[in-house]
């Protein structure tokens, strides 16, 4: 508000040169002048007048026509009505309360109350009327609605905690948080509090304690105390290692701090059990537990677990793990126990070793000790040095507390009576020495195996072989099986080698096939070890009378390679002792279901429209024509001889989507050759194990066939035939490549022969050819060889039989050792005879592998084979 003071001159102009002044209580204020309508007007403005300072008398002085003039005015200010009481008031509900209206003014005031439709009063000159509305709201004192909540409920060190305090009241209460320290409440900074929530970030163990939440409004306040328990994951103090001597007492201490009280356990690193606390028995190793609390408020809880060794033993040397855990975490620490001890032989697994003339057996000595021991050898109380009879080599061990030494005696005819006996291995370190006696025993030939006939058929005898009770000190590695007529001598018996069954060394089964029906056979079996071949076990048994053939084995793939035809192939292993006269084949299109697990096909319903064909008994394949593409077919086949029919073999195949046959499919035409009375019904030995289903087959064929009456079969292309075909194709390929090199590179075997022939002078009636003519002839030969290599499958099938014989010969050569190629009878040594063997020089290096009783001989001599025959042997 501004006040304006004016002074006017009615009689003339006021001289401005003299100036005007306003005096207030002896003080001067600057003025400003304004000329209005010929008058000189002096105006003084007082902005924001103050009732305490601006009240008083004001005088205006001037000079008018040389005369001093003045005029005065009294200014009296007054203060308007102002409301001192709050415009919103909260009387407490349920109580008698006052609504307050307190005002202030310079003049006396009168107060009246109105409710709702009150009337406003106009201001007058003397009085001012003013209406003040007061809002009345019923109030409530704050009340807590529940306990203070914490999120997370069990906080751990490093967490951010949100504490919520909830209260009701009118007006809405405000909140404050305090940390209670004894009798003092320390306020928490308001920045951490919002709407009754307290947020504490990155809490530590110092955060733990008692807190208070206070809710208040104008009518009062309420408070609630609550604790904050900070959970501390366990922490393990550094652990020292333990080093002691054997039989001494020792202990490892592991101490961990945490909240809640941690649990502390001990275990050995290579074991999955924990050592027990306070053992009740004679436990040599146990754990002692101690629990304490630390800090001013016992906020740190410590657990100490001591692993106690009553007496340290060498086996205690290892890593040990201490584990501490509570509800909020775990900790782990590893330490080591070292034991100093004299040598022992706890790792020595073998104390008996075998040798024979020509052998170089490793006598292995393993000694443990800390520090690592030194090993010496002696025999008959005399130390052993590296002379002509012995070689000593030091081995290497991954353990720093283990020493390995090898003693290799060389057995000769001149020392065979003196080199065997008890050898002593002596190990020594700073804590003492120990001795271990090792027996070096002379190995002998194995005894007789036990034979049992487990199956008889018209053309088959199956023999179960059990190893001899006395193997002579060396394990049996194979059996020598001979069989033939009871009156035949050893050279006339068929012979084969049979590997021992790796799945069950106590049960090796051998099937002798292609035998004559209702005929006696002499069967001799000898065990073969590293020492040599032992004595024969000899039995005589008979085959059964002629019977129906065995089941036909279908060998073709179930997925055909052509859309309109399918080549069915099979093999008949058992003829029943009579010739197979024919095979009856039936087939029909079917619907199938597929097993989701195995992928096998099953016929939905049996068809009644089978097509039936009959093929000669010499056949091993047949082409089914005029089939539908991408279709399933059900096939049944039986073999027929003069006694009857075999059980039916069934098969499901699928034709392809169509198109030309893949190059991988071999088209086999019907072979209607005349039956051969000397044809074989099996291609080689069949070795069976305890379940008659062993995959690893050791085949050994005889060096000649023993044809038996009525024991015939078809010209099946078996393993030997396939090998023969492959050999022929490889020879053709070699010739083609050699001729190609002759033509293009002027090198190779053919080129060398041509040059040698061409260098000779032509004889009478012989014309010499020029090099160009020679190249032309070579080119023609190359073309011919290519034509020969592209012969159709029919010619290959017809040549299969002679190729099969070549395959037999190839297998025989692969089976026999070089000295076995000559046809000599097997010379079986006497039981205690020592077989002659070549000497093998001993390598100077230390042996890489320890021999555990089965020392390799210098040279293993395979027994010479006599007239070998068709037999099947399974390991």
Buried (B, 14 or more C-beta within 10 A) or exposed (E): EEBEBEBEBEEEEBBEEEEBBBBBEEEEEEBEBEEEEEBBBBBBEBEEBEEEEBBEEBBBBBBBEEEEBEBEEEBEBEEEBEBEEEEEBBBBEEEEBEEEBEBEEEEEBEEEEEEEEEEEEEEEEEEBEBEEEBEEEEBBBBEBEEEBEBEEEEBBBEBEBBBBBBBBBBBEBBBBBBBBEEEEBEEBEEEEBEEBBBBBEEBEBEBBBEBBBBBBBBBBBBBBEBEBBBBBBBBBBEBEEBBBBBEEEBBBBBBBBBBBBBBBBBBBEEEEEEBBEEBEEEEEBBBEEEEEEEEEEEBBBBBBBBBBBBEBBBEBBEEBBBBBBBEBBBBEBEBBBBBBBBBBBEEBEBBEBBBBBBBBBBBBBBBBBBBBBBBBBBBEEEEBEEEEBBBBBEBEBEEEBBBBBBBBBBBEEEBBEEBBEEBBBBBBBEBBBBBBEBBBBBBBBBBBBBBEBBEEBBBBBBBBBBBBEEBBBBBBBBBBBBBBBEEBEBBBBBBBBBBBBEBBBEBBBBBBBBBBBEBEBBBBBBBBBBBBBBBBBEBEBBBBEBBBBBBBEBEBEEEBBBBBBBBBBBBBBBBBBBBBBBBBBBBBBBEBEEEEEEEEBEBEEEBEEBEEEEBBBBBBBBEBEEBEBEBBBBBBBBBBBEBEBBEBBEBBBBBBEEEEBEEEBBBBBEBEEEBBEEBBBBBBBBBBBBEBEBEEBBBBBBBBBBBBEBBBBBBBBBBBBBBBBEBBEEEBEEBBBBBBBBBEEEEBEBBEEBEEEBEEEEEEEEEEBEEEEBBEEBBEBBEEBEEEEEEEEEEBBBBBBEBBEBBBBBBBEEBBEEEBEEEEBBEBBEBEEBBEBEEEEEEEEBBEEBBEBBBEBBEBBBBBBBBBBBBBBBB
